[in-house]
Amino acid sequence: MPDPSADRRLHLRAAADLRWLQQLPPLYRFGTLQTDYQLCLSLPDRLTPALRCALENAAATRLGRYCELLFEWGLSANPQIGALRCGQIVRVDGRTLGEFDFLIRPTMQDTYEHLELSVKFYLGVGAAGHERWIGINPSDRLERKLARMQAHQIRLAWQPTIAPWLAERGLRIEAAQGLMLGMLFFPLQPDWRSLSEPDGVTPPVRRGWWCHAAALQAGGHLVPGRFLSLPRLHWLAPTPTDQGLIDHATLAALARRRPLMVSRRDPLGDPTLELDRGVVVPDRWPDRISPSGA
């Protein structure tokens, strides 16, 4: 028998994360769409089965997949959208040629628009420039992701090999947009809030700080307080809790083994409120790193 209180907790979590995504300034937006689908997200009454499954199995759910499910949930309830197709994998002659994140047919139209979504968290490791921004998993690089989105993903509908696949399904796509949301984390130093952003980013940017585990004690005075370590499905909206808070020394010891995203709290004020967000990484990051599961 379903547990109403568990259902409510899951719904509240998903609703908070959807609002966080909706309010997040885009890091990058490119393509030919005029509609801002980030602002078209609605808040449905019930979770989709796939979104519920993702939340119930959080440890096995990729963050990117969770964000796509949140967008699907929000777009599906919007009256401006007449039809929505999500996660459309293109296979031709046994080969996978790509995937459409979202195919959206506005109400009263017979053509679709392609929205490609990416939610990313990048750490700046030097002077501003795309080649300097690295994911918590160092194999994820900002310049590579941007190049793939611009050169391949949002151009998928206009590749000649894709045309038969679209025709078989009666799909006509007239526009496409790449949307990258997320946060940028700057080196922990006195002026981290005002350091330069990567090329092409449109302010304002949701900012955080980062440091190596060994540097946390020396730089700890810049981020006083206690910390809540965040599992990957809690990297979006702040978690309103004062349970499980740890100090600088404990955080540094844990981060020597694997990267951790943390929410900084003020123990002298309201410890359930997030002051800012940080990432603490092993001392050999990004040269050597254990998988973070992000």
N, C-alpha and C positions, 0 to 999 in steps of 0.2 A: 504494500500500500504506500503511495507517495507520501513523503513527509512535507507538510505545508511549510514548516519553518525552514527546512533545507531548500525548498523551492524558492522561498523568498530571499534567502541569502544569496543563492546563485543569481537571481534576477537583479538584486541590488548591485552585486559585483559587476555583472555585465552592463548594467545601466550606467554605472559610474565610469567604466572603461570606455563605453561608447561616447559619453559626454566629453571625456578627456580627449579622445581622438577628434571629436567634432570641434573642440575649442583650440586644438593644437595648430599653431601657424605652420604652414607647409615649409619644409626645407627647400624643396624644388617642385615646380609645376611646369610641364611643357606639353606641347601638342596643340591640337586644333579645336578642342572642346570650348564652348562658351559657358556651359553650365558648370557651376561649382558644386559637384556632388557631395563634397565634404559638408556643405551647408544643407544638403537635402536629407540628411539622416534624421529619422524619426525614432521614437521610443515605443516599440510594440509592447503589448501587454504580456505576451508569452514568449519564452525562449523557443527557438527552433530546436528540433531534436539534435541536430549536429552540434549546435552551440552548447546545449546542455551536456552532451557527451564530452565535449572538449573541456568544460569546466569540471565535470566529475572525474575526469582522468587528466588532471592538470599536469602531472609529472611527465606524461607521455605526449603532451600537446606542444607542437612548435608555436612559438610566439607569432610568427608570420601567419600561420594558419588560423590562429585565434583571432587576429586582427581582421583577416578576410571574412571570417564568420560574423564578427561584430558588424562589419560594413554591410554584409548581406542582410543581417537582421535589421539594421537601420534603414537600408534602402527599400526593403521589401514592404515596409508599411507606408511608404511615401506616396501620396495620391498623384504626384506629378509623374510617376513612373508607371507605364502601362504594362511592361513586361521586363523581367529580369532573369538573366541566365548567368550562373556563377561557376567558376572553375571549369570552363569548357576546354578540355584537352583535345588538341588537333592531332589526329593520327591518320596518316595517308600511306597506303600500301605497307602497313605494318610498322611504319616509322612515326615517332612522335616529333612533330615539327614545332610545337609550342603550346601555349595555353593562354586563353583569354581569362583574366581575373573576373571581369564583370562586363557583360554585354547588356546594355540598357536601352530599352525603347521608351522614349518619352510618350506620355499620353497624347493621343490624337495624331501620332506619327506612325509611319510604317518602316522607318529605318532605325538602325541601332547605332549606339555610340559605345566605344570601347574605353573602359577605365582600367588602368593598370596601377595597382596599389603596392606601395612598399613602405614598411614602418621600420626605421633603422635607428641605431644608437651608435654614434661614432666618437672616438677619442682622438683629440688633436695631439700629435707627438712632436710638433715643431712649428716652424713658421707657417702662416696661413697658406693654403694651397691644397688642391684635391688629393695629391699624392701623400699628404701628411695625415689624412684622416682614416683611422683604422677601426674596425669593429672589435668588440670584446673578444670575439674569435678572430685572430689576426688575418685569416684567409679572406675575410670580408673587407674590401677596400672601397671607399666612396667612389673613386674615379672609375673603378671597374663596374660598379653597380649603375652609375649614371650612364656610362657608355652602353651597357647592355640594354637599359631601358630605352634610351634614345635611338640606338641603331637597330634594335631587333624587336623588343617587346611591343612598343607602341606602333611599329610599322608592320606588325604581323598580318593584319587584314589585307595589306596591299602586296604581299608576296605572291607571285604567280602560282606557286605550288599550293597555296591555301585556297585559291579561288574555287576549285571544284568542291572542296569541303563546305565552304560557305553556301555555294549554290544548291547543294543537296539538301541543305537545311532551310533554304529560303531566307538566308540572312544577308541583308545589305547593310554594310557599315560605312557611315559617312564621315565619322570623326573619331579621334582617339586622344586620350590624355594620359600622361604619366604623372602620378602624384606620390611624392616621397614625404612622409611625415616622420617625426621622431625628435630626438634630442641630440645635442652636441655637448661633449664633456671636455672641459679645458683643463690644462695642467694646474694643479693646486699651487697657487702663489697668491700674494696679496691682491693682485689686480685680475684674478681669473674671470671676474664678471665682465670685464671690459676688453678682454683679448680679442684679436681679430678673428673673424669668421672665415670659412673657406669661400673661394671664389664662387660667385653666382647665387649665394644664399640671400634671400630677401628677409631683412629684419622685420619684426622681432623673432628671435630664435629662443626656443626653450633650452636653457643652459643648465649644466651641471659641472662638477669638478671631478678630476681623477688624480690618482697618485699610485706609486708602487707601495707595497706593504712596508718596506723598510723606511720609506719617507713619511709614513703616516705619523709616527711619533714626533719627528722634527717639525712637521707642518701641522700638527694637530691643533695648535692654537688658532689656526685659521678657520677651523671647523669644530668649535667646541660643542660639547653635548654628548649624546649617546646615539646609537645607530640601530636601525632595523634592517636586517638582511632580507632582501626581496627575492623570492622565487620568480622565475621568468614570467609567469602569467600575472605577476603583480608589478611588472615594470611600467604599467600604464598609470591608472589613477592612484593617488596616494591611498595607503591603507590606514584607516583611522583606528589605530590600536596603540596601547602602551605596553603590550606584552612582548617579551622576547628581546628587549633592548640590550645592547652590548656596548662595552667601552672601547676606547681606542686600542688598547693592548689585545683584547680578544679579537677585534676585527682584523688587526694586523696579522695575528697568528693564523686566523682562518684564511685570509687572502694570500698567504704564502703558498697555499695548495691549489687554489683556483680563484678566478676573478669573481668578485662579488659586487652587485649593485646594492646600494644602501640608501635608506631614507634617513636624513639627519633630524633628530628631535631635540627639543630644549627641555631638559628635566626640571628647570626652574620655572618654566611656563606650563603650557598644556602639552604633555608628551605625546598626545595623539595627533598633533598637527605637524606636518612636514615643513621643515625649514628650507631644505634644498635636497638635491639628489646627487649622489656621488658613486664612483666606481673605484674600487681598490683592487689592484692586480698583482700577481706574483712578480718578484723582483726581476726575473728574466723575460717578462713580457715586453715586447711582442716576439722576441726571438724564439723562446721556448715556452710552451704553454700546454696545460692539460685541457682536454675538451671541457667546455663549460655547459654544454647542452643548450646553448642559447639559439 
